[in-house]
């Protein structure tokens, strides 16, 4: 069996849409959704130039996208 180098949840953040940045916006991979959400909250609170955070679940291939508004996360709804 191959060794996994990334944990299940990957956290990305930046000032532009992920499609414009991709890998350079990668922050960290974490093993639980709770720790990924905690990191997203830290980014929202501490990184003044960040405008969005995305949490990617590589098992389900789902992305949760948040806008950062006044240091807090606002989940974006899919259209």
PASEBA-1860 file (N, C-alpha, C; in nm, 3 decimals):
! residues 79
1> XXXXXXXX> 0.084/-0.119/0.000/0.000/0.000/0.000/0.088/0.125/0.000 ~ 0.050/0.224/-0.081/0.127/0.347/-0.090/0.107/0.434/0.034 ~ 0.213/0.498/0.075/0.206/0.591/0.188/0.137/0.720/0.141 ~ 0.043/0.770/0.219/-0.023/0.896/0.188/0.060/1.011/0.241 ~ 0.088/1.108/0.154/0.168/1.222/0.194/0.083/1.340/0.240 ~ -0.043/1.343/0.197/-0.133/1.450/0.239/-0.244/1.392/0.324 ~ -0.283/1.467/0.425/-0.398/1.428/0.505/-0.526/1.451/0.425 ~ -0.638/1.413/0.480/-0.765/1.417/0.408/-0.809/1.557/0.369
9> XXXXXXXX> -0.793/1.654/0.457/-0.845/1.790/0.432/-0.731/1.886/0.400 ~ -0.742/1.953/0.286/-0.642/2.052/0.246/-0.703/2.190/0.259 ~ -0.628/2.285/0.316/-0.675/2.421/0.336/-0.599/2.513/0.240 ~ -0.676/2.594/0.166/-0.621/2.693/0.073/-0.674/2.830/0.115 ~ -0.596/2.935/0.090/-0.648/3.070/0.112/-0.571/3.168/0.026 ~ -0.634/3.282/-0.001/-0.567/3.383/-0.080/-0.654/3.504/-0.102 ~ -0.603/3.591/-0.189/-0.675/3.714/-0.220/-0.755/3.701/-0.349 ~ -0.728/3.597/-0.428/-0.797/3.576/-0.555/-0.862/3.439/-0.555
17> XXXXXXXX> -0.941/3.412/-0.656/-1.007/3.283/-0.674/-0.902/3.172/-0.684 ~ -0.931/3.054/-0.628/-0.839/2.941/-0.630/-0.796/2.906/-0.773 ~ -0.882/2.921/-0.870/-0.847/2.886/-1.006/-0.732/2.973/-1.058 ~ -0.712/3.088/-1.000/-0.605/3.177/-1.044/-0.473/3.144/-0.975 ~ -0.477/3.079/-0.859/-0.355/3.055/-0.784/-0.320/2.909/-0.768 ~ -0.415/2.831/-0.724/-0.393/2.688/-0.709/-0.294/2.652/-0.601 ~ -0.191/2.577/-0.640/-0.098/2.520/-0.544/-0.028/2.625/-0.458 ~ -0.004/2.744/-0.510/0.065/2.845/-0.429/-0.023/2.893/-0.314
25> XXXXXXXX> -0.154/2.870/-0.321/-0.246/2.910/-0.216/-0.267/2.801/-0.111 ~ -0.202/2.685/-0.129/-0.212/2.575/-0.034/-0.147/2.615/0.097 ~ -0.217/2.592/0.208/-0.162/2.625/0.340/-0.115/2.501/0.414 ~ -0.202/2.401/0.427/-0.166/2.282/0.505/-0.271/2.175/0.481 ~ -0.231/2.049/0.502/-0.330/1.941/0.500/-0.347/1.892/0.643 ~ -0.469/1.864/0.678/-0.503/1.826/0.815/-0.588/1.700/0.813 ~ -0.587/1.626/0.923/-0.653/1.496/0.925/-0.802/1.501/0.956 ~ -0.850/1.609/1.018/-0.993/1.616/1.050/-1.054/1.747/0.999
33> XXXXXXXX> -1.183/1.742/0.973/-1.253/1.862/0.928/-1.251/1.969/1.036 ~ -1.261/1.928/1.162/-1.261/2.023/1.273/-1.131/2.102/1.277 ~ -1.018/2.037/1.263/-0.890/2.109/1.266/-0.875/2.197/1.142 ~ -0.929/2.153/1.028/-0.925/2.235/0.907/-1.010/2.361/0.926 ~ -1.127/2.347/0.989/-1.212/2.463/1.015/-1.147/2.558/1.115 ~ -1.078/2.504/1.216/-1.007/2.588/1.312/-0.897/2.668/1.242 ~ -0.823/2.603/1.151/-0.720/2.674/1.077/-0.781/2.781/0.988 ~ -0.895/2.753/0.926/-0.964/2.852/0.843/-1.002/2.974/0.925
41> XXXXXXXX> -1.049/2.952/1.047/-1.084/3.064/1.135/-0.960/3.147/1.173 ~ -0.848/3.079/1.197/-0.723/3.150/1.227/-0.680/3.236/1.109 ~ -0.690/3.180/0.989/-0.653/3.256/0.868/-0.741/3.379/0.856 ~ -0.871/3.362/0.876/-0.965/3.475/0.865/-0.931/3.584/0.966 ~ -0.891/3.543/1.084/-0.862/3.637/1.191/-0.725/3.704/1.176 ~ -0.625/3.629/1.125/-0.487/3.676/1.131/-0.428/3.727/1.000 ~ -0.480/3.684/0.885/-0.420/3.723/0.757/-0.500/3.836/0.693 ~ -0.448/3.956/0.703/-0.524/4.074/0.661/-0.548/4.082/0.511
49> XXXXXXXX> -0.467/4.017/0.428/-0.486/4.024/0.283/-0.567/3.908/0.227 ~ -0.595/3.808/0.306/-0.673/3.693/0.259/-0.819/3.735/0.241 ~ -0.880/3.691/0.133/-1.020/3.723/0.103/-1.109/3.600/0.100 ~ -1.048/3.482/0.093/-1.125/3.358/0.087/-1.045/3.244/0.148 ~ -1.117/3.140/0.189/-1.057/3.016/0.238/-1.138/2.902/0.177 ~ -1.068/2.799/0.134/-1.136/2.679/0.086/-1.080/2.558/0.159 ~ -1.171/2.467/0.194/-1.131/2.340/0.254/-1.170/2.231/0.155 ~ -1.070/2.156/0.110/-1.093/2.049/0.013/-1.084/1.915/0.083
57> XXXXXXXX> -1.189/1.834/0.069/-1.192/1.698/0.123/-1.155/1.604/0.009 ~ -1.035/1.548/0.014/-0.990/1.466/-0.098/-1.059/1.331/-0.107 ~ -1.124/1.286/0.000/-1.195/1.159/-0.005/-1.329/1.173/-0.078 ~ -1.402/1.280/-0.048/-1.532/1.301/-0.112/-1.524/1.393/-0.234 ~ -1.407/1.454/-0.256/-1.384/1.547/-0.367/-1.475/1.670/-0.358 ~ -1.502/1.714/-0.236/-1.588/1.830/-0.212/-1.506/1.948/-0.161 ~ -1.546/2.068/-0.203/-1.481/2.190/-0.157/-1.582/2.276/-0.084 ~ -1.545/2.325/0.033/-1.625/2.423/0.106/-1.553/2.556/0.093
65> XXXXXXXX> -1.624/2.657/0.042/-1.564/2.787/0.018/-1.621/2.891/0.114 ~ -1.533/2.970/0.172/-1.571/3.077/0.264/-1.516/3.210/0.213 ~ -1.592/3.314/0.227/-1.543/3.451/0.209/-1.501/3.500/0.346 ~ -1.401/3.586/0.350/-1.359/3.645/0.477/-1.414/3.787/0.481 ~ -1.498/3.812/0.581/-1.561/3.943/0.598/-1.535/3.990/0.740 ~ -1.462/4.099/0.753/-1.431/4.156/0.885/-1.371/4.052/0.980 ~ -1.279/3.971/0.929/-1.209/3.873/1.012/-1.289/3.750/1.047 ~ -1.405/3.730/0.983/-1.487/3.613/1.009/-1.519/3.541/0.879
73> XXXXXXX> -1.546/3.410/0.891/-1.580/3.330/0.775/-1.728/3.335/0.744 ~ -1.761/3.350/0.616/-1.899/3.344/0.567/-1.903/3.240/0.459 ~ -1.973/3.128/0.486/-1.975/3.020/0.387/-2.051/3.062/0.263 ~ -1.993/3.034/0.147/-2.059/3.063/0.020/-2.146/2.946/-0.017 ~ -2.264/2.976/-0.068/-2.357/2.874/-0.113/-2.329/2.839/-0.257 ~ -2.339/2.712/-0.293/-2.324/2.671/-0.432/-2.447/2.712/-0.510 ~ -2.425/2.751/-0.635/-2.538/2.790/-0.719/-2.576/2.676/-0.810
END
